[in-house]
């Protein structure tokens, strides 16, 4: 499709209008010359960061005589026109060492005599944000900046909207989330954050494979939502004429695979929960869940600790981090406390008070929490833990011995049937992982599902459904198994010192623009 005139846009301002007029002129010129106004035949052979790393330390006396010919392409971020000679800075998609000079950028030196009168005149009309292709030879300026002495220059894509101010970037935080594409162009810190995310996820994937786990993919559309206590998104499949749910967790399908004989499996993918949005929660989020036959919750904790340390080293180069100005030591052994022990250490309870239901009732009411009448001692301890202790767990801490009432899929402890072999990992006052020795007693699991169904009938929207097929799978026999889920968005928040989950999700959920 061709356009002989610019299309109007209600968001146009003066600068955008001027750029549309330039594009209209370019269309006319290209049409007359039988050329493409948005050509796609330029092939960059070099990237800025690689050139900076290979040649950035050479003196010009050594570099320029070599006549190294390069072809680069990228977005023009800076431009200085000075008579017969001008400078421009291109930014491409390459990444060098964090904080390195010329990170993904290289300077162009554009001389009218070398480029030609017509091409030089055309360059002077290019705008910041335009995407250019350039060929030339490498040299160093008198200030020591690696540059390309341009012999050919082409406009590849005309930018119709001006970039944010180069010194202040995008000031509005919501605009950064809503227009992430602009945020990535303008803010190197944003680009580095998502490079760190990619490195972390890639390292986790390789770590799992190296430890004998098989990566799998399980359904995102479920006929029955399961695997977590959460409110699902509901949709309808027309051809099957049945209600479907976006998955809240992959757990029950992954355990079906363990039943089928895959003894170590993992999945990195999205889950969806129709709940609130906050600095810690996004309706769709990335988790990794993994399951290993013949592991228990102690094995899982040991492995999860190693996993996070490995991801931190891959993404940041260190397992000793800083978050919100405070140190976080992933390089030291993670603490392990029972729910009861955490109340003594962090909630100011004595040993006797931590096992006194009346005292726990009173302490919860002081926190503005009215305990349900059916809560037993373990549930009361857990309620006070959530109200008081959780936010205080800054250094990595595994909380263990969770009550059966809040752990419908976990194996009960042989020593105390009121608690389960379950843990949650907390860092910086936030939950990062949840794991347990899996319940593989089909009859016990069926009874717990029935209890959840009763809770749902009583008004608990997050209670689980009864999954008859999963019970059938367990009836074939699942070996003793340990499973764990790790929230990757929150992990990346920690690794990149980001205050909000929206900072580490490329396109977070936002209210529709008015």
Secondary structure, 3 states (H helix, E strand, C coil): CCCCCCCCCCCCCHHHHHHHHHHHHHHHHHHHHCCCCCCCCCCCCCCHHHHHHHHCCCCHHHHHHHCCEEEEEEEEEEEEEECCEEEEEEECCCCCCCCCCCCCEEEEEEEHHHHCHHHHHHHHCCCCCCEEEEEEEEEECCCCCEEEEEEEEEEEECCCCCCCCCCCCCCCHHHHHHCHHHHHHHCHHHHHHHHHHHHHHHHHHHHHHHCCCEECCCCCEECCCCCCCCCCCEEEECCCCEEEEECCCCHHHHHHHHHCCCCEEEEEEEEECCCCCCCCCCCEEEEEEEEEECCCHHHHHHHHHHHHHHHHHHHHCCCEEEECCEEEECCCCCEEEEHHHHHHHHCCCCCCHHHCHHHHHHHHHHCCCCCCCCCCHHHHHHHHHHHHHHHHCCCCEEEECCEHHHCCCECECCCCCCEECEEEEEECCEEEEEEEEECCCHHHHHHHHHHHHHHHHCCCCCCCCCCHHHHHHHHHCCCCEEEEEEEHHHHHHHHHCCCCHHHCCCCCCCCCCC
